[in-house]
Amino acid sequence: MVFALAAGCTRPLLDAKSQPIVLIVVDTLRADHLNCYGYSRPTSPASCALAGDGVLFERAYTTQTTTTPAIASMLTGLYPHRHGVTQLYFVLPSTMVTLAERLQSRGWSTGAFVSSFVMMRAFSGFDQGFDIYDDDVQTPELDENYERDGTTTVARAVDWLRSHGPRAFLFLHLIEPHGPYRPPSPYRERFALPPGGGDPGEMPDYQRLPELRTVDEYVGRYDAEIAAGDAALAVMIDALRSLGWYDAATIVLVADHGESLGEEGQWFRHGESVNDAEAHVPLIVKFASDTGGAPPPGSRISTPVSVVDIFPTILQAAAAHTDSETAAASDLASIARGGTRAAAPVTELENSGKVTLAGHGNDCTVRWALPAEIGADSSVFAATDSAAWLVAARQLRIDPSGADAQCAQSTARRVSALLTDRFRFRLDVPIVVRQDMRENANRVRYMAERKHNVVPLAAADLEALRQLGYAK
């Protein structure tokens, strides 16, 4: 099996549709802190209202628990070892074909509006195929990692969509739940929790806030950030409704990764584990009202899926899908109708000289730790029996409770081709690494010298947005 983007088409393209397609990524959002995923605090009315109009995928997983590798997988339909963005500040190679490029070539307007320093075009390469890539982030947040609040990002996105829709693809990235947790009023007060839960102990330096001392206080702030981001999402949804495009729109809401809140002793961090706290992400899809055979609104799907599945789903929604897409990805509409995935979703993380992998089977998740470099002649690949993964790799954990060796072997069988590809494949294009941006002084200098090529909203446009309630 080959996990790459095929160059040719195997059947004629369908007639293109005209409704908007909106991909919304909320950074660092745990699935289990949304009401529709079982959370008791009212953090997510807009997100869960969207789920009521669409399909909620109960077991969706990221490809990697850091931001740009995961989002690159959404935009290309490829796992990180195939698209090359395996770490922050790795730039997506120009040889990769993105969703925006596919749709732009078919006459769609394409716009991206992002909210974090790491998402800027110079450090991600994600501007490929976008008519506008608005990365005008100017507010210092953590370690001089500049960002932009969701209200501002959404206001710009709404203005662009109003001028370029409805045949438009909009990519929207919101940063609110990412630490440090400094939510605005009134969310900070509304979701505050009294001190409790003990001292979180070791946690990332950027997360420590002098006014907070206990776990519960931090969790209250995290919930408040989710609510603030959800309010920004509500503005986007309201805009689609006011424009008369909501019913016909395809809207995908997802997170790039979650956040550890005490799991395995890890507090308020991500990018260090493939446990469910970080790997399990919310995924909600509101399909266009005329999508043939779409499941009824409010459906919940328990089949494990991956963020790579967003790529063929959006292409199908745009009638730009062909049979020869990435073999590792599946159309979510098909899965929602009862279809299956050829391979189980995989989450990976490479650090400290090893690769940690999680295979998400139908009834359990299996994790392994392997050396970062494994030769193609390794015994892992010597046997044709995919159960060799159970012998050659050190099994770390099987969960949830009740999972057994049979479940582990079944999961190993369904991920073996992808994992073999992971260790055998070598990308034959250069990867641009912006290591200099890891230094705070360089970030500050870059921001000071940067020439902003984003045209500010005109006064008349801002006033119109204010009257509609889309800006302050």
C-alpha positions as CSV (number, residue, x, y, z in Angstrom):
1,M,0.0,0.0,0.0
2,V,1.4,3.4,-0.9
3,F,0.5,6.4,1.3
4,A,1.1,9.3,-1.2
5,L,-1.0,11.7,-3.2
6,A,-1.6,10.3,-6.7
7,A,-0.8,12.6,-9.5
8,G,-3.6,11.5,-11.9
9,C,-7.3,11.1,-11.8
10,T,-9.1,7.8,-12.3
11,R,-12.5,9.2,-13.2
12,P,-14.0,12.5,-14.4
13,L,-14.6,15.2,-11.9
14,L,-18.1,15.9,-10.9
15,D,-19.7,19.3,-11.4
16,A,-18.4,21.8,-8.9
17,K,-20.7,23.1,-6.2
18,S,-21.0,26.7,-5.1
19,Q,-21.6,26.5,-1.3
20,P,-19.0,27.7,1.1
21,I,-16.7,25.1,2.7
22,V,-15.3,26.2,6.1
23,L,-12.5,24.4,8.0
24,I,-12.2,25.6,11.6
25,V,-9.3,24.4,13.7
26,V,-9.4,25.3,17.4
27,D,-5.9,25.0,18.9
28,T,-5.4,22.7,22.0
29,L,-9.0,21.8,22.5
30,R,-9.8,18.6,24.4
31,A,-12.8,16.7,23.2
32,D,-14.0,15.9,26.7
33,H,-14.3,19.5,27.6
34,L,-17.1,20.1,25.2
35,N,-20.7,19.6,26.3
36,C,-21.6,17.3,23.4
37,Y,-18.7,15.1,24.3
38,G,-20.0,14.7,27.9
39,Y,-18.6,17.8,29.7
40,S,-20.9,19.3,32.4
41,R,-19.8,22.9,32.3
42,P,-21.4,25.0,29.5
43,T,-18.2,25.7,27.5
44,S,-19.4,25.1,24.0
45,P,-23.0,26.1,23.0
46,A,-22.0,27.1,19.5
47,S,-19.8,24.0,18.8
48,C,-22.5,21.7,20.1
49,A,-25.3,23.4,18.2
50,L,-23.2,22.7,15.1
51,A,-23.0,19.1,16.2
52,G,-26.8,19.1,16.4
53,D,-27.0,20.1,12.8
54,G,-24.3,17.7,11.7
55,V,-22.3,14.6,12.6
56,L,-20.2,14.2,15.7
57,F,-17.3,11.8,15.5
58,E,-16.8,10.4,19.0
59,R,-13.3,8.9,18.4
60,A,-11.3,11.2,16.2
61,Y,-7.5,11.3,16.5
62,T,-4.7,13.7,15.4
63,T,-1.7,12.5,13.6
64,Q,0.7,14.2,15.9
65,T,0.2,16.2,19.1
66,T,1.8,19.4,17.9
67,T,0.1,22.1,15.9
68,T,1.7,22.4,12.5
69,P,2.3,18.7,11.8
70,A,-1.3,18.0,12.6
71,I,-2.7,20.8,10.5
72,A,-0.4,19.9,7.6
73,S,-2.1,16.5,7.7
74,M,-5.5,18.1,7.4
75,L,-4.4,20.2,4.5
76,T,-2.7,17.4,2.6
77,G,-4.4,14.2,3.7
78,L,-1.0,12.8,4.5
79,Y,0.7,11.6,7.7
80,P,3.7,13.7,8.9
81,H,6.4,11.4,7.5
82,R,4.8,11.9,4.0
83,H,4.2,15.7,4.1
84,G,7.5,16.5,5.9
85,V,6.2,18.8,8.6
86,T,7.3,16.6,11.5
87,Q,8.1,19.4,13.9
88,L,7.1,23.0,14.6
89,Y,9.0,25.4,12.3
90,F,9.3,22.8,9.6
91,V,7.9,24.4,6.4
92,L,5.6,22.4,4.2
93,P,7.4,21.6,1.0
94,S,6.1,23.3,-2.1
95,T,5.8,19.9,-3.8
96,M,2.9,19.0,-1.5
97,V,-0.6,19.6,-3.0
98,T,-2.9,21.2,-0.5
99,L,-6.7,21.5,-0.2
100,A,-6.4,25.2,-1.1
101,E,-4.4,24.4,-4.3
102,R,-6.9,21.7,-5.4
103,L,-9.9,24.0,-4.9
104,Q,-8.2,27.1,-6.3
105,S,-7.4,25.3,-9.5
106,R,-11.1,24.6,-9.9
107,G,-12.0,28.3,-9.5
108,W,-12.8,28.5,-5.8
109,S,-11.9,31.6,-3.8
110,T,-9.5,30.5,-1.0
111,G,-8.9,32.4,2.2
112,A,-7.0,31.5,5.4
113,F,-7.1,33.5,8.7
114,V,-4.8,32.2,11.4
115,S,-4.1,33.3,15.0
116,S,-0.7,32.0,16.1
117,F,2.9,32.8,15.3
118,V,3.7,29.2,14.4
119,M,1.0,29.3,11.7
120,M,2.6,32.3,9.9
121,R,3.5,31.5,6.4
122,A,7.2,31.9,7.0
123,F,7.2,29.2,9.6
124,S,4.5,26.8,8.2
125,G,4.3,27.1,4.4
126,F,0.5,26.8,4.7
127,D,-0.2,29.7,2.4
128,Q,0.1,27.4,-0.6
129,G,-3.0,27.8,-2.7
130,F,-4.7,30.6,-0.7
131,D,-5.7,33.8,-2.4
132,I,-5.2,35.5,1.0
133,Y,-3.3,34.1,4.0
134,D,-4.0,36.5,6.8
135,D,-1.3,35.9,9.4
136,D,-1.2,39.4,10.9
137,V,-0.6,38.3,14.5
138,Q,0.9,41.0,16.6
139,T,0.1,40.4,20.3
140,P,2.9,38.9,22.4
141,E,1.6,35.9,24.4
142,L,4.1,33.3,25.5
143,D,7.8,33.3,24.9
144,E,7.2,36.1,22.4
145,N,5.0,33.7,20.5
146,Y,2.7,36.2,19.0
147,E,-1.0,35.6,18.5
148,R,-4.4,37.2,17.7
149,D,-7.6,36.9,19.5
150,G,-10.5,34.9,17.9
151,T,-12.8,37.9,17.7
152,T,-10.4,39.8,15.5
153,T,-9.5,36.7,13.4
154,V,-13.2,35.9,12.8
155,A,-14.1,39.5,11.9
156,R,-11.5,39.5,9.2
157,A,-12.6,36.1,8.0
158,V,-16.3,37.1,7.9
159,D,-15.4,40.3,5.9
160,W,-13.5,38.2,3.3
161,L,-16.1,35.6,3.0
162,R,-18.9,38.1,2.5
163,S,-16.9,39.6,-0.4
164,H,-15.7,36.3,-2.0
165,G,-18.4,33.7,-1.3
166,P,-20.4,31.6,-1.6
167,R,-18.0,29.5,-3.8
168,A,-15.2,29.9,-1.3
169,F,-13.0,27.7,0.9
170,L,-12.3,29.3,4.2
171,F,-9.6,28.0,6.7
172,L,-10.0,29.5,10.1
173,H,-7.6,28.9,13.0
174,L,-8.4,30.0,16.6
175,I,-5.8,29.9,19.4
176,E,-7.9,30.5,22.6
177,P,-7.5,27.2,24.5
178,H,-3.7,27.2,24.1
179,G,-1.8,28.3,27.2
180,P,-1.1,30.4,29.1
181,Y,-4.7,30.6,30.1
182,R,-5.6,34.3,30.1
183,P,-9.3,34.4,29.0
184,P,-11.0,37.7,28.6
185,S,-14.0,38.9,30.6
186,P,-16.7,37.8,31.2
187,Y,-15.5,34.2,30.5
188,R,-12.7,34.5,33.1
189,E,-15.2,35.3,35.9
190,R,-18.0,33.0,34.6
191,F,-15.8,29.8,34.5
192,A,-13.6,30.5,37.5
193,L,-13.2,27.6,39.9
194,P,-12.3,28.0,43.6
195,P,-8.9,26.7,44.7
196,G,-8.7,23.0,44.9
197,G,-7.3,19.8,43.4
198,G,-3.8,20.4,44.9
199,D,-0.6,21.8,43.4
200,P,-0.1,20.8,39.8
201,G,3.6,20.4,40.5
202,E,5.8,20.3,37.4
203,M,4.2,22.1,34.4
204,P,5.6,24.1,31.5
205,D,7.0,27.5,32.5
206,Y,4.8,29.4,30.1
207,Q,1.7,28.0,31.7
208,R,2.5,29.2,35.2
209,L,0.5,32.3,36.3
210,P,1.4,34.0,39.5
211,E,-2.2,34.4,40.6
212,L,-3.1,30.7,40.3
213,R,-1.9,28.0,42.6
214,T,-4.1,24.9,42.3
215,V,-5.2,22.5,39.6
216,D,-8.9,23.6,39.7
217,E,-8.0,27.2,39.2
218,Y,-6.1,26.4,36.0
219,V,-8.8,24.1,34.8
220,G,-11.3,26.9,35.3
221,R,-9.2,29.2,33.2
222,Y,-8.8,26.5,30.5
223,D,-12.6,26.2,30.3
224,A,-13.0,29.9,30.1
225,E,-10.6,30.0,27.1
226,I,-12.7,27.3,25.4
227,A,-15.8,29.4,26.0
228,A,-14.2,32.5,24.5
229,G,-13.2,30.6,21.4
230,D,-16.7,29.1,21.1
231,A,-18.1,32.6,21.2
232,A,-15.9,33.6,18.3
233,L,-17.1,30.5,16.5
234,A,-20.7,31.6,17.1
235,V,-20.0,34.8,15.3
236,M,-18.8,32.9,12.2
237,I,-21.9,30.6,12.3
238,D,-24.2,33.7,12.7
239,A,-22.5,35.3,9.7
240,L,-23.1,32.3,7.5
241,R,-26.8,32.3,8.6
242,S,-27.2,36.0,7.9
243,L,-25.7,35.6,4.4
244,G,-28.1,32.7,3.8
245,W,-25.3,30.2,3.2
246,Y,-25.4,28.1,6.4
247,D,-27.7,25.3,5.2
248,A,-25.7,24.8,2.0
249,A,-22.3,25.1,3.7
250,T,-20.0,22.3,4.6
251,I,-18.4,23.1,8.0
252,V,-15.7,21.1,9.7
253,L,-14.8,21.8,13.3
254,V,-11.7,20.1,14.7
255,A,-8.7,20.5,17.0
256,D,-5.1,20.0,16.2
257,H,-4.5,18.2,19.5
258,G,-5.7,18.2,23.1
259,E,-4.1,19.1,26.4
260,S,-2.9,16.9,29.3
261,L,-4.8,17.7,32.5
262,G,-3.1,15.3,34.9
263,E,-3.1,12.1,32.8
264,E,0.0,10.1,33.6
265,G,1.2,12.9,35.9
266,Q,1.4,15.5,33.1
267,W,-0.2,18.8,33.7
268,F,-1.2,21.5,31.2
269,R,1.0,20.4,28.4
270,H,0.9,18.8,24.9
271,G,3.4,17.5,22.3
272,E,4.9,15.1,24.9
273,S,2.6,12.1,24.7
274,V,0.2,10.2,22.4
275,N,-2.2,9.5,25.2
276,D,-5.9,10.2,24.6
277,A,-5.7,13.5,26.5
278,E,-3.6,14.8,23.7
279,A,-4.4,12.5,20.7
280,H,-8.2,12.5,21.0
281,V,-9.7,15.5,19.3
282,P,-13.2,16.8,18.7
283,L,-14.4,16.5,15.1
284,I,-17.8,17.8,14.0
285,V,-18.9,17.9,10.4
286,K,-22.0,19.7,9.2
287,F,-22.6,18.5,5.7
288,A,-24.3,20.5,3.0
289,S,-28.1,20.2,3.1
290,D,-28.1,18.5,-0.3
291,T,-25.4,15.9,0.5
292,G,-26.8,12.7,-0.8
293,G,-27.2,10.0,1.8
294,A,-25.8,12.1,4.6
295,P,-26.7,10.8,8.1
296,P,-29.5,12.6,9.9
297,P,-28.5,15.7,11.9
298,G,-27.3,15.0,15.4
299,S,-25.8,11.6,14.4
300,R,-22.9,10.3,16.5
301,I,-20.3,8.0,14.9
302,S,-18.1,5.7,17.0
303,T,-15.8,4.5,14.3
304,P,-12.2,5.7,14.9
305,V,-11.2,8.4,12.4
306,S,-8.2,10.6,11.7
307,V,-7.7,14.3,10.9
308,V,-6.2,13.1,7.6
309,D,-9.9,12.2,6.7
310,I,-10.7,15.9,6.4
311,F,-8.8,16.1,3.1
312,P,-11.0,13.7,1.0
313,T,-14.1,14.9,2.9
314,I,-13.7,18.5,1.8
315,L,-12.7,17.5,-1.8
316,Q,-15.9,15.3,-2.0
317,A,-18.0,18.3,-0.7
318,A,-16.5,20.4,-3.4
319,A,-17.1,17.8,-6.0
320,A,-13.4,17.7,-6.6
321,H,-12.8,14.2,-5.2
322,T,-11.4,11.4,-7.2
323,D,-10.8,7.7,-6.5
324,S,-7.1,8.2,-6.4
325,E,-6.6,10.3,-3.3
326,T,-4.4,9.3,-0.3
327,A,-4.8,5.7,0.6
328,A,-4.4,6.5,4.3
329,A,-7.5,8.8,4.4
330,S,-11.2,8.2,4.0
331,D,-14.2,10.4,3.3
332,L,-16.0,11.1,6.6
333,A,-19.4,11.2,4.9
334,S,-18.9,7.6,3.7
335,I,-17.8,6.6,7.2
336,A,-20.9,8.3,8.7
337,R,-23.0,6.2,6.3
338,G,-21.5,3.0,7.7
339,G,-18.3,2.7,5.7
340,T,-15.0,1.5,7.1
341,R,-11.4,2.7,7.0
342,A,-8.8,0.4,5.5
343,A,-6.3,1.4,8.2
344,A,-6.8,2.3,11.8
345,P,-5.9,5.9,12.7
346,V,-2.3,6.4,14.1
347,T,-0.9,9.1,16.3
348,E,2.9,9.5,16.5
349,L,5.4,11.5,18.4
350,E,9.2,11.6,18.0
351,N,11.4,12.8,20.7
352,S,14.3,11.7,23.0
353,G,15.6,9.2,20.4
354,K,12.4,7.2,20.1
355,V,9.1,7.2,18.3
356,T,5.9,6.7,20.3
357,L,3.0,5.4,18.3
358,A,-0.6,4.9,19.1
359,G,-2.9,2.7,16.9
360,H,-6.5,3.4,17.5
361,G,-8.5,0.3,16.9
362,N,-12.2,-0.3,17.0
363,D,-12.2,-1.4,20.6
364,C,-8.9,-0.4,22.0
365,T,-5.8,1.8,21.6
366,V,-2.4,0.2,21.5
367,R,0.8,2.1,22.1
368,W,4.4,1.2,21.3
369,A,7.8,2.8,21.7
370,L,10.4,2.2,19.0
371,P,13.9,3.5,18.1
372,A,13.7,6.7,16.1
373,E,15.7,5.1,13.3
374,I,14.8,1.6,12.1
375,G,16.4,0.2,9.0
376,A,14.3,-1.2,6.2
377,D,15.9,-4.6,6.8
378,S,14.8,-4.6,10.5
379,S,13.1,-7.7,11.8
380,V,10.0,-5.5,12.3
381,F,9.5,-5.7,8.5
382,A,11.0,-9.2,7.9
383,A,7.7,-11.0,8.5
384,T,4.7,-10.6,6.2
385,D,2.5,-11.4,9.2
386,S,1.5,-7.9,10.6
387,A,1.4,-9.4,14.1
388,A,5.2,-9.0,14.0
389,W,4.6,-5.5,15.4
390,L,3.4,-7.2,18.6
391,V,6.7,-9.1,18.8
392,A,9.2,-6.6,17.5
393,A,7.8,-3.5,19.3
394,R,7.5,-3.1,23.0
395,Q,3.9,-2.8,23.9
396,L,3.3,0.0,26.4
397,R,-0.4,0.0,27.1
398,I,-3.7,-1.2,25.9
399,D,-6.8,0.8,26.8
400,P,-9.7,1.1,27.6
401,S,-10.1,-1.4,30.3
402,G,-11.2,-4.8,29.0
403,A,-9.0,-4.7,25.9
404,D,-7.1,-7.9,25.4
405,A,-4.4,-9.5,23.3
406,Q,-6.9,-10.2,20.5
407,C,-7.8,-6.5,20.3
408,A,-4.2,-5.6,20.3
409,Q,-3.4,-8.0,17.5
410,S,-6.3,-6.8,15.4
411,T,-5.2,-3.2,15.8
412,A,-1.6,-4.1,14.9
413,R,-2.8,-5.7,11.8
414,R,-4.8,-2.7,10.8
415,V,-1.9,-0.2,11.3
416,S,1.0,-2.4,10.2
417,A,1.1,-1.1,6.6
418,L,1.1,2.5,7.7
419,L,3.7,2.0,10.3
420,T,5.9,0.1,7.9
421,D,5.6,3.0,5.5
422,R,6.4,5.3,8.4
423,F,9.9,3.8,8.9
424,R,10.7,2.8,5.3
425,F,9.7,6.0,3.5
426,R,12.1,8.9,3.1
427,L,10.8,12.2,1.7
428,D,12.9,13.1,-1.4
429,V,12.4,16.8,-1.2
430,P,14.3,19.3,1.0
431,I,12.6,20.4,4.3
432,V,13.0,24.0,5.3
433,V,13.7,24.2,9.0
434,R,13.2,27.6,10.7
435,Q,15.3,26.7,13.8
436,D,16.3,30.4,14.3
437,M,12.7,31.2,15.3
438,R,13.1,29.1,18.5
439,E,15.0,31.9,20.0
440,N,12.9,34.7,21.6
441,A,15.2,37.5,20.5
442,N,15.0,36.3,16.9
443,R,11.2,36.3,17.1
444,V,11.1,39.8,18.5
445,R,13.4,41.0,15.7
446,Y,11.4,39.2,13.0
447,M,8.2,40.8,14.2
448,A,9.8,44.2,14.4
449,E,11.1,43.9,10.9
450,R,8.2,42.2,9.3
451,K,6.4,44.1,6.6
452,H,2.7,43.4,7.0
453,N,1.1,42.7,3.6
454,V,-2.4,42.2,5.0
455,V,-4.6,45.1,4.1
456,P,-6.5,46.4,7.2
457,L,-10.2,46.4,7.1
458,A,-11.6,49.7,5.7
459,A,-13.5,51.9,8.2
460,A,-16.7,51.3,6.3
461,D,-16.3,47.6,6.5
462,L,-15.5,47.7,10.2
463,E,-18.6,49.8,10.8
464,A,-20.8,47.3,8.8
465,L,-19.4,44.4,10.9
466,R,-20.1,46.3,14.1
467,Q,-23.7,46.9,13.1
468,L,-24.1,43.2,12.3
469,G,-22.6,42.4,15.7
470,Y,-19.5,40.8,14.2
471,A,-16.9,43.2,15.5
472,K,-16.5,45.5,18.5
